[in-house]
C-alpha cells in the first residue's frame, strides 16, 4: 500500500474510532460492506471513493479535504448523522410502532363512542 493510501486509511480509522460504532454499524452507516471496513482498518485495502464519500455523507462535521488529503481540520468527536439500527432493532421497533398505533386507534374509537353516547343522552 502506498504511503498516501496508508495515511488516508489512518484517517478513516480515526473517524471510525471516534464514532464509537463497531465495524458492522459503521459499515451500515456509510453504505459499504463490513469486509471493506475491516480491510481498510487492517491496511489490506486502500480506502476507495465509496468509503470516503460514505463517511462524508454520513458523519457530522467531517472535513472532506482532511479526509482525502490530510490537509484541513480534524476534530476528535465525530458522530453519525443518523443512528444505526440492526435489522432486528428495526423489526422490533416496527412491531412496537404498529401495536402502539392499534392501541391508540382503539382508545380514540372508544373516546368517540363515549362522546357520542353523552351527546345522545343529552
Secondary structure, DSSP 4 states (H G I P E B T S, - for coil): --HHHHHHHHHHHHHHHHHT--HHHHHHHHTS-HHHHHHHHTTSS---HHHHHHHHHHBTT--HHHHHHS-S---S---BSS----HHHHHHHHHHHHHHHHHHHHHHHHHHHHHHHHHHH-
